[in-house]
Amino acid sequence: MTRNVVVSGGGTGIGLSAARAFAADGDRVLLLGRRAEVLEKAGVPGALTYAADLSDPHAVRGVARFVAAELGTVDVLVNNAGGSGGLETEAAPEDPLEAVAHTWTVNFRLNVLTSVLLTEALRDRLASPGGRLLFVSSIAAYRGSGGGAYAAAKAGLHPYAFDLARNLGPRGVTVNVVAPGYIEDTDFFGGPMDPERREQLIAETSTARPGTPGDIAQTLHWLASPGAGHITAQVIQVNGGAERGH
C-alpha cells in the first residue's frame, strides 16, 4: 500500500537517504527544505518538493495547505531539518552576551521550532491508526556539543516527542526519536572534517567506522514499518556504541 511520507531537510544527507528509502518502497514522498534548487536536484523518483523556512509560521502554513491539496493524509512525518548554525549567513553580534543569545536562538530555531511548527501544522493529518511521527536528534543530546546550544536544542525534542506519544497514542500514532552519532557524507560540518577529529570520533565507536546517512535512513524506515507498531516514546541510538564511551 502506497503511503504519503513527508521529510523535512529532505534535500541532502540523512533526509535525502530516508526519502530514497521510502520512495524505493513505492511511497509518495514530499521533500521539504529551505533551498528549492537543492530539493529539485535531489533526484528522488516521483517526489514532490516544497521550499520553505520551517521556523516561520507563515511558511509552515503554506506547507500545510500544500499537503492538504496534494497528499491529504500523512502516513509518515520525518522531522529531520536542523543543524548547528554553522551554515547560517547571519553574523553573530560582537557583544559576548548578545552573541550567546544569537547562537542559542539560532540552534533552537533550526532544531526545535522547525520540528514543532511542522508537527503541529500536520498532526491532525496523521493517519489514524497507523501514523508514524519521527524526529532526528543527536548523540549530542546525551554527551554535549562543545558550546551546549546544539545539544540542548536536540535534547529539547525528546520530551516533546514523549508528550506527543501519549497524546497521539490513542489514535494509533507512534512517535519515536533517532539519535545519530558521527555521520559522514552530510552538509552538517560545512566542509571536510579535520582528519584527527574524524579519527577521534571513529575511535569512540565499537564498530570502528563512521555512520552513514543510510544507517539512519534504514532505522527511520523500520520505525515507520508495521513491525514497529508497538514501539513508541523511544530514543533509538544509532552511533556504533559511541554514546557509551570508550
C-alpha positions as CSV (number, residue, x, y, z in Angstrom):
1,M,0.0,0.0,0.0
2,T,1.4,3.4,-1.0
3,R,1.9,5.8,1.9
4,N,2.3,9.5,2.0
5,V,5.7,10.5,3.5
6,V,6.8,14.0,4.4
7,V,10.6,14.5,5.1
8,S,12.0,17.8,6.3
9,G,15.5,18.6,5.4
10,G,15.0,16.2,2.6
11,G,17.4,17.6,0.0
12,T,20.7,16.3,1.4
13,G,22.3,13.8,3.8
14,I,20.1,11.9,6.2
15,G,16.8,13.4,4.9
16,L,17.6,12.5,1.3
17,S,18.7,9.0,2.2
18,A,15.5,8.5,4.1
19,A,13.4,9.9,1.3
20,R,15.0,7.4,-1.1
21,A,14.4,4.5,1.2
22,F,10.6,5.3,1.4
23,A,10.4,6.0,-2.4
24,A,12.1,2.6,-3.1
25,D,9.0,1.1,-1.4
26,G,6.7,2.9,-3.7
27,D,5.7,5.5,-1.2
28,R,4.8,9.0,-2.3
29,V,7.4,11.4,-0.8
30,L,7.3,15.2,-0.2
31,L,10.7,16.8,0.3
32,L,10.8,20.0,2.4
33,G,13.8,22.3,2.8
34,R,14.8,25.9,2.5
35,R,16.6,25.7,-0.8
36,A,14.4,25.0,-3.8
37,E,17.3,24.2,-6.1
38,V,18.7,21.6,-3.8
39,L,15.3,19.9,-3.5
40,E,14.8,19.9,-7.2
41,K,18.2,18.2,-7.8
42,A,17.7,15.6,-5.1
43,G,16.6,13.0,-7.7
44,V,14.1,11.1,-5.6
45,P,11.8,9.2,-8.0
46,G,8.3,10.7,-8.1
47,A,8.9,13.0,-5.2
48,L,7.1,16.3,-4.6
49,T,9.1,19.3,-3.4
50,Y,8.2,22.4,-1.4
51,A,10.7,25.0,-0.4
52,A,10.0,26.8,3.0
53,D,11.7,28.1,6.1
54,L,10.1,25.7,8.7
55,S,10.9,28.1,11.5
56,D,8.5,30.7,10.0
57,P,4.8,30.0,11.0
58,H,3.6,31.7,7.8
59,A,5.8,29.5,5.6
60,V,4.6,26.4,7.5
61,R,1.0,27.3,6.9
62,G,1.9,27.2,3.2
63,V,3.3,23.7,3.7
64,A,0.1,22.7,5.4
65,R,-2.0,24.0,2.5
66,F,0.2,22.2,0.0
67,V,0.0,18.9,1.9
68,A,-3.8,19.2,2.2
69,A,-4.1,19.8,-1.6
70,E,-1.5,17.2,-2.8
71,L,-1.5,14.5,-0.2
72,G,-4.4,14.8,2.2
73,T,-3.4,12.2,4.8
74,V,0.2,12.0,6.1
75,D,1.3,8.4,6.9
76,V,4.8,9.2,8.0
77,L,6.3,12.5,9.0
78,V,10.1,12.7,9.4
79,N,11.4,15.8,11.2
80,N,15.0,15.8,10.1
81,A,15.6,19.6,9.4
82,G,18.2,21.1,11.7
83,G,21.9,22.0,12.1
84,S,24.4,23.6,14.4
85,G,24.0,27.1,12.9
86,G,27.5,26.9,11.3
87,L,26.0,27.3,7.8
88,E,23.9,30.4,8.6
89,T,24.8,33.6,6.8
90,E,23.8,36.0,9.6
91,A,26.9,37.0,11.6
92,A,26.8,36.8,15.4
93,P,26.9,40.2,17.3
94,E,30.2,41.4,18.7
95,D,28.8,41.8,22.3
96,P,29.6,38.5,24.1
97,L,26.2,38.1,25.7
98,E,24.4,39.0,22.6
99,A,26.5,36.5,20.7
100,V,25.5,33.8,23.1
101,A,21.8,34.7,22.8
102,H,22.2,34.7,19.0
103,T,23.8,31.2,18.9
104,W,21.2,29.6,21.3
105,T,18.3,31.3,19.4
106,V,19.6,30.0,16.1
107,N,20.0,26.5,17.3
108,F,16.6,26.3,18.9
109,R,15.1,27.8,15.8
110,L,16.8,25.3,13.5
111,N,16.3,22.2,15.6
112,V,13.3,22.7,17.8
113,L,11.0,25.3,16.2
114,T,11.2,23.7,12.7
115,S,10.1,20.3,14.1
116,V,7.4,21.7,16.4
117,L,5.8,24.0,13.9
118,L,5.7,21.3,11.1
119,T,4.4,18.7,13.5
120,E,1.6,21.0,14.9
121,A,0.6,22.0,11.4
122,L,0.3,18.4,10.2
123,R,-0.6,16.4,13.4
124,D,-4.4,16.3,12.5
125,R,-3.5,14.9,9.1
126,L,-1.5,12.0,10.5
127,A,-3.1,8.6,9.6
128,S,-5.3,7.2,12.4
129,P,-4.5,4.5,13.0
130,G,-1.0,3.8,11.6
131,G,0.6,7.2,11.5
132,R,4.3,7.4,12.2
133,L,5.9,10.6,13.6
134,L,9.7,10.6,13.7
135,F,12.3,13.0,14.9
136,V,16.1,13.1,14.3
137,S,18.0,14.1,17.4
138,S,21.7,13.6,18.1
139,I,24.2,11.9,20.3
140,A,25.0,15.5,21.4
141,A,21.7,15.4,23.4
142,Y,23.5,13.0,25.8
143,R,27.1,14.0,25.6
144,G,27.1,17.7,24.8
145,S,28.2,19.6,21.8
146,G,31.0,21.8,23.0
147,G,29.1,25.0,23.3
148,G,25.9,23.5,24.5
149,A,23.4,25.2,22.3
150,Y,23.1,22.5,19.7
151,A,23.0,19.7,22.3
152,A,20.3,21.5,24.3
153,A,18.2,22.1,21.3
154,K,18.3,18.4,20.2
155,A,17.6,17.3,23.8
156,G,14.5,19.5,23.7
157,L,13.0,17.3,21.1
158,H,12.8,14.3,23.4
159,P,10.2,15.4,26.0
160,Y,8.2,16.9,23.1
161,A,8.2,13.5,21.4
162,F,7.2,11.7,24.7
163,D,4.3,14.1,25.2
164,L,3.2,13.5,21.6
165,A,3.4,9.8,22.0
166,R,1.0,9.9,25.0
167,N,-1.4,12.3,23.2
168,L,-1.4,10.6,19.8
169,G,-1.2,7.0,21.0
170,P,-5.0,6.6,21.4
171,R,-5.2,7.5,17.7
172,G,-2.9,4.7,16.8
173,V,0.0,7.0,16.0
174,T,3.5,6.2,17.2
175,V,6.2,8.8,18.0
176,N,9.9,8.0,18.2
177,V,13.3,9.7,18.1
178,V,16.5,8.6,16.4
179,A,19.8,9.9,17.8
180,P,22.7,9.6,15.3
181,G,26.4,9.8,16.2
182,Y,29.0,11.0,13.8
183,I,27.6,10.7,10.3
184,E,29.7,11.2,7.2
185,D,28.6,12.4,3.8
186,T,26.3,15.2,5.0
187,D,26.4,19.0,4.9
188,F,26.4,19.2,8.7
189,F,30.0,20.3,9.1
190,G,30.0,22.7,6.2
191,G,33.1,21.1,4.7
192,P,35.8,18.4,5.2
193,M,36.4,17.5,8.9
194,D,39.9,17.7,10.4
195,P,41.4,14.2,10.0
196,E,42.5,14.0,13.7
197,R,38.9,14.9,14.8
198,R,37.5,12.3,12.4
199,E,39.7,9.6,13.8
200,Q,38.8,10.5,17.3
201,L,35.1,10.2,16.6
202,I,35.6,6.9,14.9
203,A,37.7,5.6,17.8
204,E,34.8,6.3,20.2
205,T,32.6,3.7,18.4
206,S,32.6,0.0,19.0
207,T,32.1,-0.6,15.3
208,A,35.3,1.2,14.2
209,R,33.6,3.1,11.5
210,P,31.7,6.4,10.9
211,G,27.9,6.3,10.5
212,T,26.3,6.8,7.1
213,P,23.1,8.5,6.1
214,G,21.9,5.1,5.2
215,D,22.3,3.8,8.7
216,I,19.9,6.5,10.0
217,A,17.5,6.2,7.0
218,Q,17.1,2.4,7.5
219,T,16.3,3.0,11.2
220,L,13.7,5.6,10.4
221,H,12.3,3.3,7.7
222,W,12.0,0.4,10.2
223,L,10.3,2.6,12.9
224,A,7.8,3.6,10.2
225,S,7.0,-0.1,9.4
226,P,4.2,-2.2,10.6
227,G,6.7,-4.3,12.5
228,A,7.4,-1.3,14.8
229,G,3.8,-0.6,15.6
230,H,4.2,-1.2,19.3
231,I,7.3,0.9,19.7
232,T,6.6,4.5,20.8
233,A,8.1,7.2,23.1
234,Q,11.6,5.8,22.4
235,V,15.0,7.3,21.6
236,I,16.9,4.9,19.3
237,Q,20.7,5.3,19.5
238,V,22.4,4.8,16.1
239,N,26.0,5.7,16.8
240,G,28.0,2.5,16.9
241,G,28.1,2.5,20.6
242,A,29.8,5.8,20.9
243,E,27.2,7.1,23.4
244,R,28.5,4.5,25.9
245,G,32.1,5.8,25.5
246,H,35.4,4.1,25.4
